[in-house]
């Protein structure tokens, strides 16, 4: 997966079939993701998941803390899951990348 494809994949907000919303954190400014999370909750969602991998993990934690402490203090941390994902590089070699998933609920 190229850097451009990775960026496009991680910088989006999508609705899954289960009705839970996921915000993928990437290279955009932190407040863009904060706005995305707050918008999902204001749109009627009861649960939003913040996902990131690699260098974006610290930004995902920042998004979580800003949303919980400044915008929606009534939110609960439903869970934090860490993992490793194996990616195939352009040259065919494989590398492991750390990932995080933070779930917030009303």
N, C-alpha and C positions, 0 to 999 in steps of 0.2 A: 504494500500500500504506500503510495507516495505521500509526501508531506501535504500536498494540496488536497488529496482525497481525504486524508486524516483530518485536516482542518475543516473541510466541508462537512464531514461526518460528525465531528464533535461540536460544531457551532450551529446547533439547531435545537428547536424545541419540537417534540413530536408527541402525539397522542397514540397510545397503544390500544389494542383491542380490549384490554381489561379495563379501560377507563382511567388508568393512572397516568399522570403526566410526568414526563422525563425532561429535564433540562441538561443538555450536554455542555460542559464547560470546556472552552478552548482558549483561543488567543485574543478574543475581544476584551474590552475593558470589563472589570469586575461588575460595575453597576449595570451593565447590559443584562447580565445573568440575574442580578438581584431583581431587576424590573421584570424579567421573564417569570421568576418564581412568584413574585407578588401578584402579577397579572393572572397567573394560573389560579391562585387562591381566590382572588377577587372575582374570577369567572365562575366560581362555584365548586371548584375542586376541593376535596377533603384531604387529599394526599398528593405531594409532589416529591419526586426523586431527583436529586442532583447527582450526575455522574461525571467522572473525569478520569483521565489516566495520564501517567507520566508527569511532566512538569506542571500540568494544569491542576494537579491534586491540591496544591496549596491555595490556588485561587478558588477551588470548589469549597474548601473549608472557610475561606474568607466570605464567600457568598452565603453560606450557611449561617455564620456568625452575624453578618450584617442584617440578614432577613430576620433572624430570631431576636436580636438585641435592639434594632432600631425601628423596624417596620411592623412586625407582627409578633409581639411579645407573648401572645397566647399560644404559639405553636409548640408542639412537642417533638422531640427527637425520637422517631419511631425505630431508628436503627442505623448503624454504620457498618458497612461490609467492605472489607478490603480483599483484594485478590491480585493475581498475576495473569496476564494474557500473553499468549505467544503470537507474535506477528512475523510475517515473512517479509523481508526487505526486498528491495528491487533486485539485488544481486542473488536472490534465492536463499540467503542465509536467514536463520531464525533468531529472534531476540525476544526476551521477556520484558514486559512493561507492567509496572504496577498500576492498579486501578482502585477507585473508591466509589462507593455508592452510598449517599446519605439520604434517608427518607424522612420527610417532615410531614406532620399531620396536624389537623386542627383539633 
